[in-house]
Amino acid sequence: GELAMLALDTTKSAEDLGLYNQEFIQIKDYINATVGQTYNSVSLFSTDTIPVTVDSEGVTFAMSAINLDAPTYKSAINAGTDSWKLTADAWQVTKDGYTSSSPTYKTSKDLWRTSLGAWAATDNGGIKFASGSYLNESVTAVDSGTKTIAAGNFVSKNAAEYFTGTTNELTNVLTKTAHGFVDGQVVKFGTPAPTGATADTAYYVDKLDSDTFKLYTNADLTTGLVDLGKKATAVTFDHATDVFTKASHGFVDGDKVQVTTAGASGISTTTDYYVKVDTTDATKFQLHTTSALTSALTATVNGTAMVIETSKIDGTYTTLVKAGTAVGTEIKKGSFITLDPTLTGENPLATKAASGSVVVINKSVQDISAFATELSADYDNVNLNSVAGAQIAIDLVKKATIQIATDRAKLGAMQSRLNFTHERLTVTKENLSVAISRIADVDVAEEATQYARYQILVQSGTSMLREANAMPQAALKLLQ
């Protein structure tokens, strides 16, 4: 503030202003470096909360640090970030999340959903959603404790979304028009899952285009391709009976297949055939040219080492979207929203910036022009290079100073509470030490008493035995 006041003097030369600005930059750099300081791996000047134990029962309260990333401070030490003046109240979120595009429902207990969309509070054979899940379908009928979050609000996690699509079991490609997935997104199948996949198991999306995708069991999207079809390798063909043989082939009547590796003439590798299983021998089956299974495939030469795969089965599947842009807009930590996330409990530590406040965030990170006006370069890089810049610096620093006074009062209150807690814990520790000592002293006294008692009993018993042994000796002497 003092440097900015000096810079307001119109008699100062450009060289003087440059020197003031150089010192001002050093102060800004120091404060920016301080923001990242930690103690015992805990950030000292962020929105992190520290649980403080208050009694011997382990009860804690959350102590929050002073947030030097708050808009008031950041705007006063801005060194190259886009600046804005809010035209409406806004809140800066302190964690990553989403703004919901539709009402979102946060569950209060475990729920299950079938592929037909039936919800239940007990296992109904569908996919399980743990308590605290975010859903885009109302479940208040089975969970009265569900929290409803209106569209446009901040949510900590993206809501689950469900849809059906088709699978091509020959190419392992899944189809859903405008699926909205991105590479690496995690999805799960409901019940029943397609052949080759398991319900309620995490898979990773490999986006082919806007309508098709494949799934992998590994996040690298290069290994673990989910094979959605039935496949039989090393199949033999006997042209005399028109029968194919393969142990544990897995086919059922009506499966539509293609012979992808032919080993006998007269069998096409591009034609769809239909399986008819031999009811007397589980290793044998025929292929028919129609789904009616009345026209068996014939060939003139035996075949070996053939490969037969299911061709294409259009089936429905239920998919759970765990994250991505299909449900809500992604919001990064430090971004601004115009609906208070503290009211829903989704981000209690969010910082409010009132309409008219100066906030900083790069336009490439978040464009807030819908509720803010972009400011000049002197706000983007607070400086003392000119009288106009110095006036802006004084205004921003003055607001930061007022905020410091508020935060100091908050720190004083927290320090008083910490001192009180420390005194209580000290007294508790002393009381426990005294109690332990009393218990130990009582135990020693009791054991000493027991020892003396047993010693007397042993001595008495020994004396009695000695007397008892002496009596026979006396009797013998009398007989002599």
LINPE-V833762 format. One record per backbone hydrogen bond with DSSP energy under -1.0 kcal/mol. CO is the residue of the C=O (numbers start at 1). NH is the residue of the N-H. E is the energy in kcal/mol with one decimal. If there is no record, write none. Layout:
((CO NH E) (CO NH E))
This chain:
((1 5 -2.1) (2 6 -2.0) (3 7 -2.0) (6 9 -1.3) (9 12 -1.7) (13 17 -2.4) (14 18 -2.1) (15 19 -2.0) (16 20 -2.6) (17 21 -2.7) (18 22 -2.1) (19 23 -2.1) (20 24 -2.3) (21 25 -2.5) (22 26 -1.7) (23 27 -1.8) (24 28 -2.4) (25 29 -2.7) (26 30 -2.1) (27 31 -2.3) (28 32 -2.7) (29 33 -2.2) (30 34 -1.9) (31 35 -1.6) (34 37 -1.9) (37 44 -2.1) (39 42 -1.4) (42 39 -2.5) (48 65 -1.5) (50 63 -2.6) (52 61 -1.8) (55 58 -1.5) (59 54 -3.5) (61 52 -2.9) (63 50 -2.9) (66 68 -1.0) (67 70 -1.3) (70 74 -2.6) (71 75 -2.4) (73 77 -1.3) (78 382 -1.2) (82 361 -2.2) (83 375 -2.4) (84 359 -2.5) (85 373 -2.8) (86 356 -1.9) (90 353 -3.4) (91 337 -2.0) (92 351 -2.2) (93 334 -2.6) (97 331 -3.2) (98 155 -3.0) (99 329 -2.0) (100 152 -3.2) (104 149 -3.3) (105 135 -2.6) (106 147 -2.6) (111 129 -3.4) (112 120 -1.9) (113 127 -2.5) (114 117 -1.9) (118 114 -2.0) (120 112 -2.5) (127 113 -2.1) (129 111 -2.7) (130 133 -1.5) (133 107 -2.4) (134 160 -2.0) (135 105 -2.8) (139 142 -1.4) (139 143 -1.5) (143 146 -1.8) (147 106 -2.8) (149 104 -2.9) (150 153 -1.7) (153 100 -2.4) (155 98 -2.4) (160 136 -1.1) (161 321 -1.4) (163 319 -1.3) (166 175 -2.9) (168 172 -1.9) (168 173 -1.0) (173 168 -2.6) (174 213 -2.0) (175 166 -2.0) (176 179 -1.0) (182 185 -2.0) (185 205 -2.4) (186 322 -1.6) (187 203 -2.4) (188 320 -2.5) (189 200 -3.0) (194 197 -2.1) (198 201 -1.0) (203 187 -2.3) (204 216 -2.1) (205 184 -3.1) (206 214 -2.2) (210 179 -1.6) (211 176 -3.1) (212 208 -1.8) (212 209 -1.8) (213 174 -3.0) (214 206 -2.8) (215 226 -2.9) (216 204 -3.1) (218 221 -1.5) (224 217 -2.3) (230 310 -2.2) (232 308 -2.7) (235 306 -2.4) (236 245 -2.4) (237 303 -2.0) (238 242 -1.7) (238 243 -1.3) (243 238 -2.5) (244 285 -2.0) (245 236 -2.0) (252 255 -2.1) (255 275 -2.2) (256 311 -3.4) (257 273 -3.0) (258 260 -1.1) (258 309 -2.5) (261 307 -1.6) (264 267 -1.1) (273 257 -2.9) (274 288 -2.9) (275 254 -3.1) (276 286 -2.7) (281 284 -1.9) (283 246 -3.0) (284 278 -2.2) (285 244 -3.2) (286 276 -2.4) (287 297 -4.0) (288 274 -2.6) (290 293 -1.7) (295 289 -2.4) (303 237 -3.2) (306 235 -2.9) (307 260 -1.3) (307 261 -1.6) (308 232 -2.9) (309 258 -2.9) (311 170 -1.1) (318 190 -2.4) (329 99 -2.4) (331 97 -3.0) (332 335 -2.1) (335 93 -2.2) (337 91 -2.9) (341 346 -1.0) (341 347 -1.6) (347 350 -1.9) (351 92 -3.2) (353 90 -2.4) (354 357 -2.3) (357 86 -2.6) (359 84 -2.7) (362 365 -1.3) (362 366 -2.3) (368 371 -2.0) (371 87 -2.6) (373 85 -2.7) (376 379 -1.3) (376 380 -1.4) (377 381 -1.8) (380 80 -3.0) (386 390 -2.4) (387 391 -2.2) (388 392 -1.9) (389 393 -2.3) (390 394 -2.5) (391 395 -2.1) (392 396 -2.3) (393 397 -2.9) (394 398 -2.6) (395 399 -1.7) (396 400 -2.0) (397 401 -2.4) (398 402 -2.0) (399 403 -2.0) (400 404 -2.1) (401 405 -1.9) (402 406 -1.7) (403 407 -2.6) (404 408 -2.7) (405 409 -1.9) (406 410 -1.9) (407 411 -2.7) (408 412 -2.7) (409 413 -2.2) (410 414 -2.3) (411 415 -2.8) (412 416 -2.3) (413 417 -2.1) (414 418 -2.6) (415 419 -2.8) (416 420 -2.5) (417 421 -2.6) (418 422 -2.9) (419 423 -2.4) (420 424 -2.4) (421 425 -2.7) (422 426 -2.2) (423 427 -2.4) (424 428 -2.6) (425 429 -2.5) (426 430 -2.3) (427 431 -2.8) (428 432 -2.5) (429 433 -2.3) (430 434 -2.6) (431 435 -2.5) (432 436 -2.7) (433 437 -2.3) (434 438 -2.6) (435 439 -2.5) (436 440 -2.6) (437 441 -3.1) (438 442 -2.8) (439 443 -2.0) (440 444 -2.0) (441 445 -2.4) (442 446 -2.4) (443 447 -2.4) (444 448 -2.3) (445 449 -2.3) (446 450 -2.5) (447 451 -2.3) (448 452 -2.3) (449 453 -2.4) (450 454 -2.7) (451 455 -2.3) (452 456 -2.2) (453 457 -2.2) (454 458 -2.5) (455 459 -2.5) (456 460 -2.7) (457 461 -2.6) (458 462 -2.6) (459 463 -2.2) (460 464 -2.3) (461 465 -2.3) (462 466 -2.1) (463 467 -2.2) (464 468 -2.4) (465 469 -2.4) (466 470 -1.3) (467 471 -1.3) (470 474 -1.9) (471 475 -2.0) (472 476 -1.9) (473 477 -1.6) (474 478 -1.6) (475 479 -1.7) (476 480 -1.6))
